[in-house]
């Protein structure tokens, strides 16, 4: 995870803690040894899963965190992330992309998570 995304995810997690929302991070990113990656895949880890999982009123919500536009372009969804989001939404979950804590605030409002 890039440093900018790391700082953003940390701020989002602090915000979710303040709101007392049931959430957890999904540690799918980063580089791993091939043996570790194979073991994780065998255990069910899937590429493209959103960075943050929220459970509210028995429903799944995911937040994919992307780098905001700075001196460099903003982050974008990879093809596997797009596929995984479609699968989640087809199964009844909701997923949003956040470039800021304000984006998370708006997602929670849209999803009616108080």
FIDOVEX-145189 format. One record per residue: x, y, z of N, C-alpha, C in turn; residue number from 1. Coordinates in Angstrom, 1 decimal, padded with zeros to 4 digits, always signed. Layout:
nu: X, nv: Y, nw: Z, cau: X, cav: Y, caw: Z, cu: X, cv: Y, cw: Z, pase: NUM
...
END
This chain:
nu: +000.9, nv: -001.2, nw: +000.0, cau: +000.0, cav: +000.0, caw: +000.0, cu: +000.9, cv: +001.2, cw: +000.0, pase: 1
nu: +000.6, nv: +002.2, nw: -000.8, cau: +001.3, cav: +003.4, caw: -000.9, cu: +001.2, cv: +004.2, cw: +000.4, pase: 2
nu: +002.2, nv: +005.0, nw: +000.7, cau: +002.1, cav: +005.8, caw: +001.9, cu: +000.9, cv: +006.7, cw: +002.0, pase: 3
nu: +000.5, nv: +007.3, nw: +000.9, cau: -000.7, cav: +008.2, caw: +000.9, cu: -002.0, cv: +007.4, cw: +001.2, pase: 4
nu: -002.1, nv: +006.2, nw: +000.6, cau: -003.2, cav: +005.3, caw: +000.9, cu: -003.2, cv: +004.9, cw: +002.3, pase: 5
nu: -002.0, nv: +004.5, nw: +002.8, cau: -001.9, cav: +004.1, caw: +004.2, cu: -002.4, cv: +005.2, cw: +005.2, pase: 6
nu: -002.0, nv: +006.4, nw: +005.0, cau: -002.4, cav: +007.5, caw: +005.9, cu: -003.9, cv: +007.7, cw: +005.7, pase: 7
nu: -004.4, nv: +007.6, nw: +004.5, cau: -005.9, cav: +007.8, caw: +004.3, cu: -006.6, cv: +006.7, cw: +005.0, pase: 8
nu: -006.2, nv: +005.4, nw: +004.9, cau: -006.9, cav: +004.3, caw: +005.5, cu: -006.8, cv: +004.5, cw: +007.0, pase: 9
nu: -005.7, nv: +004.9, nw: +007.6, cau: -005.6, cav: +005.1, caw: +009.0, cu: -006.6, cv: +006.2, cw: +009.5, pase: 10
nu: -006.8, nv: +007.3, nw: +008.7, cau: -007.7, cav: +008.3, caw: +009.1, cu: -009.2, cv: +007.8, cw: +009.0, pase: 11
nu: -009.4, nv: +007.0, nw: +008.0, cau: -010.8, cav: +006.4, caw: +007.8, cu: -011.1, cv: +005.4, cw: +009.0, pase: 12
nu: -010.1, nv: +004.6, nw: +009.4, cau: -010.3, cav: +003.7, caw: +010.5, cu: -010.6, cv: +004.5, cw: +011.8, pase: 13
nu: -009.8, nv: +005.6, nw: +012.0, cau: -010.1, cav: +006.4, caw: +013.2, cu: -011.5, cv: +007.0, cw: +013.2, pase: 14
nu: -012.0, nv: +007.4, nw: +012.0, cau: -013.3, cav: +007.9, caw: +011.8, cu: -014.4, cv: +006.8, cw: +012.2, pase: 15
nu: -014.2, nv: +005.6, nw: +011.6, cau: -015.1, cav: +004.5, caw: +011.9, cu: -015.1, cv: +004.2, cw: +013.4, pase: 16
nu: -014.0, nv: +004.2, nw: +014.0, cau: -013.9, cav: +004.0, caw: +015.5, cu: -014.7, cv: +005.0, cw: +016.2, pase: 17
nu: -014.6, nv: +006.3, nw: +015.9, cau: -015.4, cav: +007.3, caw: +016.5, cu: -016.9, cv: +007.1, cw: +016.3, pase: 18
nu: -017.3, nv: +006.6, nw: +015.1, cau: -018.7, cav: +006.3, caw: +014.8, cu: -019.2, cv: +005.0, cw: +015.4, pase: 19
nu: -018.2, nv: +004.2, nw: +016.0, cau: -018.5, cav: +002.9, caw: +016.6, cu: -019.2, cv: +002.0, cw: +015.6, pase: 20
nu: -018.7, nv: +001.9, nw: +014.5, cau: -019.2, cav: +001.1, caw: +013.4, cu: -018.4, cv: -000.3, cw: +013.4, pase: 21
nu: -019.1, nv: -001.3, nw: +013.2, cau: -018.5, cav: -002.7, caw: +013.1, cu: -017.8, cv: -002.8, cw: +011.8, pase: 22
nu: -016.5, nv: -002.9, nw: +011.8, cau: -015.7, cav: -002.9, caw: +010.6, cu: -014.4, cv: -003.7, cw: +010.9, pase: 23
nu: -013.7, nv: -004.0, nw: +009.8, cau: -012.4, cav: -004.5, caw: +009.9, cu: -011.7, cv: -004.3, cw: +008.6, pase: 24
nu: -010.4, nv: -004.3, nw: +008.6, cau: -009.6, cav: -004.1, caw: +007.4, cu: -009.3, cv: -005.5, cw: +006.8, pase: 25
nu: -009.2, nv: -005.5, nw: +005.5, cau: -008.8, cav: -006.8, caw: +004.8, cu: -007.4, cv: -006.6, cw: +004.3, pase: 26
nu: -006.4, nv: -007.3, nw: +004.8, cau: -005.0, cav: -007.2, caw: +004.5, cu: -004.6, cv: -007.9, cw: +003.2, pase: 27
nu: -005.3, nv: -007.6, nw: +002.1, cau: -005.0, cav: -008.3, caw: +000.8, cu: -003.8, cv: -007.7, cw: +000.1, pase: 28
nu: -003.4, nv: -006.4, nw: +000.4, cau: -002.4, cav: -005.8, caw: -000.4, cu: -001.0, cv: -006.2, cw: +000.0, pase: 29
nu: +000.0, nv: -005.6, nw: -000.6, cau: +001.4, cav: -005.9, caw: -000.2, cu: +002.0, cv: -007.0, cw: -001.0, pase: 30
nu: +003.3, nv: -007.1, nw: -000.9, cau: +004.1, cav: -008.1, caw: -001.6, cu: +004.4, cv: -009.2, cw: -000.6, pase: 31
nu: +004.2, nv: -010.5, nw: -001.0, cau: +004.5, cav: -011.6, caw: -000.2, cu: +005.3, cv: -012.6, cw: -000.9, pase: 32
nu: +006.0, nv: -013.5, nw: -000.2, cau: +006.7, cav: -014.6, caw: -000.8, cu: +005.6, cv: -015.5, cw: -001.5, pase: 33
nu: +006.0, nv: -016.1, nw: -002.6, cau: +005.1, cav: -016.9, caw: -003.4, cu: +004.5, cv: -018.0, cw: -002.5, pase: 34
nu: +005.3, nv: -018.6, nw: -001.6, cau: +004.8, cav: -019.7, caw: -000.7, cu: +003.6, cv: -019.2, cw: +000.2, pase: 35
nu: +003.8, nv: -018.0, nw: +000.7, cau: +002.8, cav: -017.4, caw: +001.6, cu: +001.5, cv: -017.0, cw: +000.7, pase: 36
nu: +001.7, nv: -016.5, nw: -000.5, cau: +000.6, cav: -016.1, caw: -001.3, cu: -000.2, cv: -017.4, cw: -001.7, pase: 37
nu: +000.5, nv: -018.5, nw: -002.0, cau: -000.2, cav: -019.7, caw: -002.3, cu: -001.0, cv: -020.3, cw: -001.1, pase: 38
nu: -000.4, nv: -020.2, nw: +000.1, cau: -001.1, cav: -020.6, caw: +001.3, cu: -002.3, cv: -019.8, cw: +001.5, pase: 39
nu: -002.2, nv: -018.5, nw: +001.4, cau: -003.4, cav: -017.6, caw: +001.6, cu: -004.5, cv: -017.9, cw: +000.6, pase: 40
nu: -004.1, nv: -018.1, nw: -000.7, cau: -005.1, cav: -018.4, caw: -001.7, cu: -005.8, cv: -019.7, cw: -001.4, pase: 41
nu: -005.0, nv: -020.7, nw: -000.9, cau: -005.7, cav: -022.0, caw: -000.6, cu: -006.6, cv: -021.8, cw: +000.6, pase: 42
nu: -006.4, nv: -020.8, nw: +001.4, cau: -007.2, cav: -020.6, caw: +002.6, cu: -008.4, cv: -019.7, cw: +002.2, pase: 43
nu: -008.5, nv: -019.2, nw: +001.0, cau: -009.7, cav: -018.5, caw: +000.6, cu: -009.5, cv: -017.0, cw: +000.4, pase: 44
nu: -008.3, nv: -016.5, nw: +000.5, cau: -008.0, cav: -015.1, caw: +000.3, cu: -008.2, cv: -014.8, cw: -001.2, pase: 45
nu: -008.9, nv: -013.8, nw: -001.5, cau: -009.2, cav: -013.4, caw: -002.9, cu: -008.7, cv: -012.0, cw: -003.3, pase: 46
nu: -008.2, nv: -011.9, nw: -004.4, cau: -007.7, cav: -010.6, caw: -004.9, cu: -008.9, cv: -009.7, cw: -005.2, pase: 47
nu: -008.7, nv: -008.4, nw: -005.0, cau: -009.8, cav: -007.5, caw: -005.4, cu: -010.8, cv: -007.2, cw: -004.3, pase: 48
nu: -010.7, nv: -007.8, nw: -003.1, cau: -011.7, cav: -007.6, caw: -002.1, cu: -011.5, cv: -006.1, cw: -001.5, pase: 49
nu: -012.5, nv: -005.4, nw: -001.3, cau: -012.4, cav: -004.0, caw: -000.7, cu: -011.5, cv: -004.0, cw: +000.6, pase: 50
nu: -010.9, nv: -002.9, nw: +000.8, cau: -010.0, cav: -002.7, caw: +001.9, cu: -010.6, cv: -002.7, cw: +003.3, pase: 51
nu: -011.9, nv: -002.2, nw: +003.3, cau: -012.6, cav: -002.2, caw: +004.6, cu: -013.9, cv: -002.9, cw: +004.5, pase: 52
nu: -014.2, nv: -003.8, nw: +005.4, cau: -015.5, cav: -004.5, caw: +005.5, cu: -016.3, cv: -003.8, cw: +006.6, pase: 53
nu: -017.6, nv: -003.5, nw: +006.3, cau: -018.5, cav: -003.0, caw: +007.4, cu: -019.7, cv: -004.0, cw: +007.4, pase: 54
nu: -020.1, nv: -004.3, nw: +008.6, cau: -021.3, cav: -005.1, caw: +008.7, cu: -022.3, cv: -004.2, cw: +009.5, pase: 55
nu: -023.5, nv: -004.0, nw: +008.9, cau: -024.5, cav: -003.1, caw: +009.6, cu: -025.9, cv: -003.7, cw: +009.3, pase: 56
nu: -026.6, nv: -003.9, nw: +010.4, cau: -028.0, cav: -004.5, caw: +010.2, cu: -027.9, cv: -005.8, cw: +009.4, pase: 57
nu: -026.9, nv: -006.6, nw: +009.6, cau: -026.8, cav: -007.9, caw: +008.9, cu: -026.4, cv: -007.8, cw: +007.4, pase: 58
nu: -026.0, nv: -006.6, nw: +007.0, cau: -025.6, cav: -006.4, caw: +005.6, cu: -024.2, cv: -006.1, cw: +005.4, pase: 59
nu: -023.6, nv: -006.5, nw: +004.3, cau: -022.2, cav: -006.2, caw: +004.0, cu: -022.0, cv: -004.9, cw: +003.2, pase: 60
nu: -021.1, nv: -004.2, nw: +003.6, cau: -020.7, cav: -002.9, caw: +002.9, cu: -019.1, cv: -003.0, cw: +002.8, pase: 61
nu: -018.6, nv: -002.6, nw: +001.6, cau: -017.2, cav: -002.6, caw: +001.5, cu: -016.7, cv: -001.2, cw: +001.0, pase: 62
nu: -015.6, nv: -000.8, nw: +001.5, cau: -015.0, cav: +000.4, caw: +001.0, cu: -013.6, cv: +000.2, cw: +000.4, pase: 63
nu: -013.5, nv: +000.5, nw: -000.8, cau: -012.2, cav: +000.4, caw: -001.5, cu: -011.5, cv: +001.8, cw: -001.4, pase: 64
nu: -010.4, nv: +001.8, nw: -000.8, cau: -009.7, cav: +003.1, caw: -000.6, cu: -008.6, cv: +003.3, cw: -001.7, pase: 65
nu: -008.7, nv: +004.5, nw: -002.3, cau: -007.8, cav: +004.9, caw: -003.4, cu: -007.1, cv: +006.2, cw: -003.1, pase: 66
nu: -006.0, nv: +006.3, nw: -003.6, cau: -005.2, cav: +007.5, caw: -003.4, cu: -005.9, cv: +008.7, cw: -004.1, pase: 67
nu: -006.0, nv: +009.8, nw: -003.3, cau: -006.7, cav: +011.0, caw: -004.0, cu: -005.7, cv: +011.7, cw: -005.0, pase: 68
nu: -006.2, nv: +012.5, nw: -005.8, cau: -005.4, cav: +013.2, caw: -006.8, cu: -004.5, cv: +014.2, cw: -006.0, pase: 69
nu: -003.3, nv: +014.1, nw: -006.2, cau: -002.3, cav: +015.1, caw: -005.7, cu: -001.5, cv: +015.7, cw: -006.8, pase: 70
nu: -000.2, nv: +015.6, nw: -006.7, cau: +000.6, cav: +016.0, caw: -007.9, cu: +000.6, cv: +014.9, cw: -008.9, pase: 71
nu: +000.1, nv: +013.7, nw: -008.5, cau: +000.0, cav: +012.6, caw: -009.3, cu: -001.5, cv: +012.2, cw: -009.5, pase: 72
nu: -001.9, nv: +011.5, nw: -010.5, cau: -003.3, cav: +011.2, caw: -010.7, cu: -003.8, cv: +010.3, cw: -009.6, pase: 73
nu: -005.2, nv: +010.4, nw: -009.4, cau: -005.8, cav: +009.7, caw: -008.3, cu: -005.8, cv: +008.2, cw: -008.7, pase: 74
nu: -005.9, nv: +007.3, nw: -007.6, cau: -005.9, cav: +005.9, caw: -007.8, cu: -007.2, cv: +005.4, cw: -008.6, pase: 75
nu: -007.1, nv: +004.3, nw: -009.1, cau: -008.2, cav: +003.7, caw: -009.9, cu: -008.4, cv: +002.2, cw: -009.6, pase: 76
nu: -009.6, nv: +001.7, nw: -009.9, cau: -009.9, cav: +000.3, caw: -009.6, cu: -009.2, cv: -000.5, cw: -010.7, pase: 77
nu: -008.6, nv: -001.6, nw: -010.2, cau: -008.0, cav: -002.6, caw: -011.1, cu: -009.2, cv: -003.5, cw: -011.8, pase: 78
nu: -008.9, nv: -004.2, nw: -012.8, cau: -009.9, cav: -005.0, caw: -013.4, cu: -010.4, cv: -006.1, cw: -012.4, pase: 79
nu: -009.6, nv: -006.7, nw: -011.6, cau: -010.1, cav: -007.7, caw: -010.7, cu: -010.9, cv: -007.0, cw: -009.6, pase: 80
nu: -010.6, nv: -005.8, nw: -009.2, cau: -011.4, cav: -005.1, caw: -008.2, cu: -012.8, cv: -004.8, cw: -008.8, pase: 81
nu: -012.9, nv: -004.5, nw: -010.0, cau: -014.2, cav: -004.2, caw: -010.7, cu: -015.0, cv: -005.5, cw: -010.7, pase: 82
nu: -014.4, nv: -006.6, nw: -011.0, cau: -015.1, cav: -007.9, caw: -011.0, cu: -015.5, cv: -008.3, cw: -009.6, pase: 83
nu: -014.7, nv: -008.1, nw: -008.6, cau: -015.0, cav: -008.5, caw: -007.3, cu: -016.2, cv: -007.6, cw: -006.8, pase: 84
nu: -016.2, nv: -006.3, nw: -007.1, cau: -017.3, cav: -005.5, caw: -006.7, cu: -018.6, cv: -005.9, cw: -007.3, pase: 85
nu: -018.5, nv: -006.3, nw: -008.6, cau: -019.8, cav: -006.8, caw: -009.3, cu: -020.3, cv: -008.0, cw: -008.6, pase: 86
nu: -019.4, nv: -008.9, nw: -008.2, cau: -019.8, cav: -010.2, caw: -007.5, cu: -020.4, cv: -009.8, cw: -006.1, pase: 87
nu: -019.8, nv: -008.9, nw: -005.4, cau: -020.4, cav: -008.5, caw: -004.1, cu: -021.8, cv: -007.9, cw: -004.3, pase: 88
nu: -021.9, nv: -007.0, nw: -005.2, cau: -023.2, cav: -006.3, caw: -005.4, cu: -024.2, cv: -007.3, cw: -005.9, pase: 89
nu: -023.9, nv: -008.2, nw: -006.8, cau: -024.8, cav: -009.2, caw: -007.2, cu: -025.3, cv: -010.1, cw: -006.1, pase: 90
nu: -024.4, nv: -010.3, nw: -005.1, cau: -024.8, cav: -011.1, caw: -003.9, cu: -025.6, cv: -010.3, cw: -002.9, pase: 91
nu: -025.8, nv: -009.0, nw: -003.1, cau: -026.6, cav: -008.1, caw: -002.2, cu: -025.8, cv: -007.2, cw: -001.4, pase: 92
nu: -024.5, nv: -007.2, nw: -001.5, cau: -023.7, cav: -006.2, caw: -000.7, cu: -023.5, cv: -004.9, cw: -001.5, pase: 93
nu: -022.9, nv: -004.0, nw: -000.8, cau: -022.7, cav: -002.7, caw: -001.4, cu: -021.2, cv: -002.3, cw: -001.2, pase: 94
nu: -020.7, nv: -001.7, nw: -002.3, cau: -019.3, cav: -001.3, caw: -002.2, cu: -019.2, cv: +000.2, cw: -002.8, pase: 95
nu: -018.3, nv: +000.9, nw: -002.1, cau: -018.0, cav: +002.3, caw: -002.5, cu: -016.5, cv: +002.5, cw: -002.6, pase: 96
nu: -016.1, nv: +003.5, nw: -003.3, cau: -014.7, cav: +003.9, caw: -003.4, cu: -014.6, cv: +005.2, cw: -002.7, pase: 97
nu: -013.5, nv: +005.3, nw: -001.9, cau: -013.3, cav: +006.5, caw: -001.1, cu: -011.9, cv: +007.0, cw: -001.4, pase: 98
nu: -011.8, nv: +008.3, nw: -001.6, cau: -010.6, cav: +009.1, caw: -001.8, cu: -010.3, cv: +010.0, cw: -000.7, pase: 99
nu: -011.2, nv: +010.0, nw: +000.3, cau: -011.1, cav: +010.9, caw: +001.5, cu: -012.0, cv: +010.4, cw: +002.6, pase: 100
nu: -011.8, nv: +010.9, nw: +003.8, cau: -012.7, cav: +010.6, caw: +004.9, cu: -014.1, cv: +011.2, cw: +004.6, pase: 101
nu: -014.2, nv: +012.3, nw: +003.9, cau: -015.5, cav: +012.9, caw: +003.5, cu: -016.2, cv: +011.9, cw: +002.6, pase: 102
nu: -015.5, nv: +011.2, nw: +001.7, cau: -016.2, cav: +010.2, caw: +000.9, cu: -016.8, cv: +009.1, cw: +001.7, pase: 103
nu: -016.1, nv: +008.7, nw: +002.8, cau: -016.6, cav: +007.7, caw: +003.7, cu: -017.9, cv: +008.2, cw: +004.4, pase: 104
nu: -017.8, nv: +009.4, nw: +004.9, cau: -019.0, cav: +010.1, caw: +005.5, cu: -020.2, cv: +010.0, cw: +004.5, pase: 105
nu: -020.0, nv: +010.3, nw: +003.3, cau: -021.0, cav: +010.3, caw: +002.3, cu: -021.5, cv: +008.9, cw: +002.0, pase: 106
nu: -020.6, nv: +008.0, nw: +001.9, cau: -021.1, cav: +006.6, caw: +001.7, cu: -022.0, cv: +006.1, cw: +002.9, pase: 107
nu: -021.5, nv: +006.4, nw: +004.1, cau: -022.3, cav: +006.0, caw: +005.3, cu: -023.7, cv: +006.7, cw: +005.2, pase: 108
nu: -023.8, nv: +007.9, nw: +004.8, cau: -025.0, cav: +008.6, caw: +004.7, cu: -025.9, cv: +007.9, cw: +003.6, pase: 109
nu: -025.3, nv: +007.7, nw: +002.5, cau: -026.0, cav: +007.0, caw: +001.4, cu: -026.6, cv: +005.6, cw: +001.8, pase: 110
nu: -025.8, nv: +004.9, nw: +002.6, cau: -026.1, cav: +003.6, caw: +003.0, cu: -027.0, cv: +003.6, cw: +004.2, pase: 111
nu: -027.3, nv: +004.8, nw: +004.8, cau: -028.1, cav: +005.0, caw: +006.0, cu: -027.5, cv: +004.3, cw: +007.2, pase: 112
nu: -026.2, nv: +004.3, nw: +007.3, cau: -025.5, cav: +003.8, caw: +008.5, cu: -025.3, cv: +004.9, cw: +009.5, pase: 113
nu: -025.9, nv: +004.8, nw: +010.6, cau: -025.9, cav: +005.9, caw: +011.6, cu: -024.8, cv: +005.7, cw: +012.6, pase: 114
END
